[in-house]
Amino acid sequence: MDEVILIIGIKMKLKIALILMTSLILASCVSMPAAREVLQIEVPALDADKTRIYMSSGKYKKFKLKSVYQVGPVLLSDKVIGSTARDEYFVVDTAPGEYELTCTSEKQNKILYTPSIITLEAGETRYFSCNMKNKGAGLYFGIIGMMVSKYLFESFVVEGDSASVTGNLVSYEVM
């Protein structure tokens, strides 16, 4: 009899945890930022002494990252060069050299930021995206795992080609 009560109690707690998790996920969907203004410009030809970076949001598993809350500011050697969200990209022209490229998140809760060291040559154009993946065991062990894990996600840079940049241009800057 005590075993039956114990099993019923465990099932009840699992249902409550599932309801709480669903509520948290739905609440995060509601807090998406408004769409940003699309730039109605044509990006000019690249100066011979500069390098061009196209940056777009990437994916989490097979899904496109939706908002700046997931992607957030992109840093080029600790200088914010822009931010991107789903179906958006930005362009930066900068001096050639070696840089640390890092994708961060507006909501920096339990996300490990893995920078990439890139070498940019004069006259070249490079295409990057900010991706995320699960990090650690936190998501696999429910609420307890989420509370005790140092990181739940990892944000990292992936290099692509011109086909990987899709959506609307939201920022163009010459540094």
NORRA-V333114 format. One record per pair of residues at least 24 apart in sequence whose C-alpha atoms are under 8 Angstrom apart, sorted by the first residue. I is the first residue (numbers start at 1). J is the second residue. If there is no record, write none. Layout:
<<I:J> <I:J>>
//
This chain:
<<17:143> <32:67> <32:69> <33:67> <33:68> <33:69> <36:170> <37:170> <38:168> <38:169> <38:170> <39:168> <39:169> <39:170> <39:171> <40:169> <43:172> <46:93> <46:123> <47:123> <48:122> <48:123> <49:95> <49:96> <49:122> <49:123> <50:93> <50:94> <50:95> <50:96> <50:121> <50:122> <50:123> <50:124> <51:93> <51:94> <51:95> <51:96> <51:120> <51:121> <51:122> <51:123> <51:124> <51:125> <51:126> <52:91> <52:92> <52:93> <52:94> <52:123> <52:124> <52:125> <52:126> <53:91> <53:92> <53:93> <53:94> <53:125> <53:126> <53:127> <53:128> <54:89> <54:90> <54:91> <54:92> <54:125> <54:126> <54:127> <54:128> <54:165> <55:84> <55:89> <55:90> <55:91> <55:127> <55:128> <55:129> <55:130> <55:165> <56:84> <56:85> <56:86> <56:87> <56:88> <56:89> <56:90> <56:128> <56:129> <56:130> <56:165> <56:166> <57:84> <57:85> <57:86> <57:87> <57:88> <57:89> <57:129> <57:130> <57:131> <58:86> <58:129> <58:130> <58:131> <58:132> <59:130> <59:131> <59:132> <60:131> <60:132> <60:133> <61:132> <61:133> <65:131> <68:105> <68:106> <69:105> <69:106> <69:107> <70:105> <70:106> <70:107> <71:103> <71:104> <71:105> <71:106> <71:130> <71:131> <72:103> <72:104> <72:105> <72:106> <73:103> <73:104> <73:105> <73:106> <74:101> <74:102> <74:103> <74:104> <75:100> <75:101> <75:102> <75:103> <75:104> <76:100> <76:101> <76:102> <77:101> <77:102> <82:171> <84:170> <86:167> <87:166> <87:167> <87:168> <88:166> <88:167> <88:168> <88:169> <88:170> <89:165> <89:166> <89:167> <89:168> <89:169> <89:170> <89:171> <90:169> <90:170> <90:171> <90:172> <91:169> <91:171> <91:172> <91:173> <92:172> <92:173> <92:174> <92:175> <93:173> <93:174> <93:175> <94:174> <94:175> <95:120> <95:122> <95:175> <96:120> <96:121> <96:122> <97:121> <101:157> <102:156> <102:157> <103:130> <103:155> <103:156> <103:157> <104:155> <110:149> <110:150> <110:151> <110:152> <110:153> <111:151> <111:152> <111:153> <111:154> <111:155> <112:151> <112:152> <112:153> <112:154> <112:155> <113:154> <113:155> <113:156> <114:154> <114:155> <114:156> <114:157> <115:156> <115:157> <116:156> <116:157> <126:159> <126:160> <126:161> <127:159> <127:160> <127:161> <127:162> <127:164> <127:165> <128:157> <128:158> <128:159> <128:160> <128:161> <128:164> <128:165> <129:157> <129:158> <129:159> <129:160> <129:164> <129:165> <130:155> <130:156> <130:157> <130:158> <131:155> <131:156> <131:157> <131:158> <132:156>>
//
